[in-house]
Structures are given as structure tokens and as C-alpha cells.
């Protein structure tokens, strides 16, 4: 059960990072189609978060916030890059980097928490697919 809870908490942190990353850049996106895609991805993250929260509630556990260091570094990198080059290309670059890091981390957690139940693993895989799809869709704005 501890692997299940640990995996769910890491997924929660990943979802929160994804939502926060989109929130940080949304006001800077100029292309309406790109902005709409990001809003849709944020909705998808929120949907997964609801599903994840239901699972954590069954265990009587709280979620996990992203590490303050990771959050701060991400926010600083985003602010600096946008300050120097406030374009959709810059935002797409930030989004693809974030998705790649998220996919890498989640795959590592799937390997680390092998004893997690199938429902938690399925949710982690859904999140990985969401990040993969987002990264793929955002590439056209690079």
C-alpha cells in the first residue's frame, strides 16, 4: 500500500506542476489556437487531479505539492526566458521541456514503486500519455 500512496503523491505533484506551468505562461500566449490547447490541457490535468484525489481519499491520505525548489526553479526559468523572448516559440519550448521532465520523472516513479496497485499505475500512465500528447501538440509552435 505504501508504494501505491507514494506513486499517487508523485502523480499529484506532477499534475500540480503541469497546471502551474500552464497558468504561468497562459497570459503570454499570442496564438489563440495555442492558448486554447493549453486551456484544454489544463482541464485534462484538473480532471486527472479529481480522479487522483478520489483515490487518495480512499486511503485517507493527502496529496503532495511539488518541491519548493523545483517550483521556484521552474518559475524563475519561465520568467527569465519570457522576459528575454516573449514569444509563443519560447512558451512552446518551456512546455515541451516541462513535459519531457514530467514523463521522465513519472516513468522513474513507476519503476521505483513497482508494488503500487494497478489503479495507481494506470493513473500514472494516463498522466504520462497526457504529457506526451501535450508535448507533441505544442511542438508545432516551436
Buried (B, 14 or more C-beta within 10 A) or exposed (E): EEBBBBBBBBBBBBBBBBBBBBEBBBEBBEBEEBBEBBEEBBEBBEEBBEBBBEBBEEEEBEBBBBEEEBBEEBEEEBEEBBEEEEBBEBBBBBBBBBBEBBBEBBEEBBEEBEEBBEEBBEBBBBBBEBBBEBBEBBEEBE
